[in-house]
């Protein structure tokens, strides 16, 4: 009989400890939820900023600038290579 009473007492103590630990676990869970919420807000702001940057880089004005720069660079490279090859072929 005493063995049964001891086990019942142990179970009751275990249950009481679990109840006592609940507020701490809830506080930890609330803290983690608040941290995740703030992290989610930061992520949302970063995504909005990146979407804005993508739309700006895909605009017509940005594309014209890219094509002009690549055209100038291509012209310079073409001129230099043409000069080098013409010099090489005149030596032969």
C-alpha positions, 0 to 999 in steps of 0.5 A: 500500500505504501508503494502505491501511495509513494507513486501517487505522491511522486506523480502529484509532485511531478504534476505540481512542478510542471504547473509551476514551470508553465509560467516560465515556459509561457514567458519564454514562448512570448519572448520568442514570438515577439522576437520572431515578429520583429525579425519578420518586420525587418525582413518585410522591410528589406524585401520591400527595399529590394523590390524597389531597387529591382523596379528602379534597375529595370526602368527604361532610364536605367536600361538606356544608361546601361546601353550607353555605357556598354556602347562607349566601352565597346567603341573604345575596345573596337578602336584600340583593337582596330589600331593594333591589328592595322599596325600588325598587318602593316608590319607583315 
